[in-house]
Each structure stands twice: as structure tokens, then as C-alpha cells.
């Protein structure tokens, strides 16, 4: 608990997460976990929607330690919170990145992509020609599978429609390709189109070196429901 004054205390976020897990499912809890682990928050400017590059409310390690302790005590909601944490990742910088991360982490048998092993918004240092191409010393892709040299970028309608921003994005991707990374781009149009999202998922599977059977009819139906749930 955090003490606000002599008569007011508020629960720490790890405790709140376990409490929520007693009534919500793991996807909902994972989304909340990523919100508190993320670097974005509601903006006071309505047209912007949210601010980015903020300090997280809690660290991943703090969540892990608290949830493990709660599981050892068999606290209500603790085991579901632990399952939810496996679907979450720290350092998301927007709500759509959060939704994509849950989709990437969720198993195929539940409709997800099951493409784990990424980190979010971690810097890649550039050298020489790569710096000249990008016009900066480092780039920070939204999703990075480092050992596979694969990145995914989410381009929002809000931040990436201007000619200047498109040029900047293209320079960053060219620099990543020069550094040996294979880059894919996700847009709102892709997340809002089940066929387009499935096609991107297959493309990402191939770049990560996965060879998989087609989804079963049940998995297709579950993915359709998941996509609507996560992306609207």
C-alpha cells in the first residue's frame, strides 16, 4: 500500500493486478499489465489521445516478484495474473502496440500468433553508413526479435501520415535493412482487416523461421474473435 495521508492508502499496482485477475480473464489482465508497464498515458490534449515516452508505473520485475509471492500463498487471482504476465511485455509506447503484443504472445490454439521472444522499443545502435541513412545514431523499433534480426513497426494514422514523418520512417527502415534487419510494417488498416493481419502474420512467421500448419477451423474462428476484441 502507498500512504497518501493519515487516512488514505492506495494499493500498489501489482496488488491491483492480482485483484483484477480474480474477476477478469488473462487477456484483459495482460492488457492492463502492459498499460502499467508501458511508457504512454492519456493526454490532456484530446486530439492527441495519449502522450508517449513516459515513465512506467511499475517494473516487470516488481510484477513478477509480487505475483510469484501471491501464487505461493495461493491468493485469489494470483495464478491468472501469472498467466496474464506471460502475455505481456514491458515498454509498449501506445495502446495499439499493447494489443499487438498480446496478439503476438497468445498461443495459436487460442487464436493468437504465438510469435514470442520480442522486446519492445529497445534501441539498436547504428554505425557509419547506417547513421547517414537514418540521420540519427540509433533507432528504436516497436518490436524486435534480436536473435532473428527481425523488426515490426506500428505506423499509426495519428503520427505517421505526414510527408515528413513518412520520409523519416523510410530512412529508419532503410538503415535497419542496411544493418541486416528484416522489417515489417503494421498499420490500422492491417489490424482492422482479418485477411491482411493473417497475411502479415504468415510473412512474419517466415521471417522468424517458423514452418507451421494452416490454422484449424476452430483456430480461425478464435482468431476472428480475438482480432475483433483486440483491435475493434
Helices and strands as residue ranges (DSSP letters): E 2-5, E 8-10, H 13-21, H 26-37, E 41-42, E 50-51, H 60-72, H 78-85, H 95-105, G 108-110, E 119-125, H 128-134, E 138-145, G 146-148, E 150-155, H 163-178, E 182-187, H 188-191, H 194-207, H 217-231
